């Protein structure tokens, strides 16, 4: 007769084949929706099970704990919003990036706010949050800047070039705290024209009278 320890070990290491990739995406979406609605502290495995009509035991068997499930949801829903952008000019790239980030701000900003405190207490959660929502966008914006430097649009040693990603992504996070509103596409587009392009020595769009 197997010991209790061996039974528990078997349960934890058994093949996780009962949840299809499609079902996993449904669960991940529900987890992130609940985080946006109520925050990390209020998220429970019971709440996820109820929202998704999934057995709580299935969730524990598959992911083990709430932090593991949240990390999996962040990794499993990671999107690449900006990597496809290449208009041929840095100004054009940044305008497209502003629109793409702004269109997703109502979805991504609440999620970052919901997880910020918990992420500071958990290196694994912080890493997953950065990898899902921050690092891909920083890499894409940095690539835009490098392409512009290679084309000679901006100098290779231009000091402000280092801070373009921090400006664009930082203001998305900051505006809700400063003004109580999301940094939507219209706001970010104005920010690019008035704050980022002048600092890079690039001409901003002149609005028609």
C-alpha positions, 0 to 999 in steps of 0.5 A, a space after each residue: 500500500 503506497 504511503 501518503 507521501 508517495 500518493 501526494 508526490 504522484 498527484 503532483 507529478 502526474 501527467 497534466 493532460 486533462 486540460 487542453 490548450 484551449 481550455 487553459 486559455 479560457 482559464 488564463 483569461 478568467 484569472 486575468 479578468 478577476 485580477 483586473 476586477 478585484 486585485 491579487 489579494 482577492 483572487 482565490 482558486 475558488 473564485 477562478 473555479 466558479 468563474 470557469 466552471 472548473 473543479 478546484 481540485 483540477 486547478 490545484 492539480 494542474 498549477 498547485 497554488 494561486 501564485 503559480 496559476 497567475 504566473 502561468 496566466 501571464 506567460 500563457 497570454 503574453 502578447 507582442 503588440 509592437 514587434 511587427 511595427 516598422 514604418 521606415 521612420 522612427 517618428 512613424 514607428 513611435 506613432 504606431 506604438 502609441 496607438 497600439 499601447 493606448 488601445 490596450 491601456 484599459 486592459 493592461 494598466 489595471 492588470 499591472 496595478 493589480 499585481 504591482 504590490 504582490 509582485 514586489 513580494 514575489 520575484 517569480 511573479 515580478 519576473 512573469 509580469 515583466 516578461 508578459 507586459 513590459 520586456 517585449 514592449 521595451 525590446 520592440 521600442 529599443 529596436 525602433 531606436 536602433 533602426 533609426 540610428 542605423 539609418 542616420 535619422 538620429 545620432 548613435 550617441 544621442 542621450 535621449 534615445 536611451 529613455 524612449 521606452 521608459 517615457 512611453 511605457 512609464 506615462 501609460 502607468 503614471 497617467 491613471 495615478 496623476 489624472 485618474 484616466 488611462 493613457 489612451 491612444 489619443 493621449 499617447 499620440 500627443 505625448 509622442 508629438 510633444 514630449 518624445 519627438 522633440 527630445 529626439 530632434 525629430 519633427 512633430 506633426 503640425 495639426 491642421 488649423 
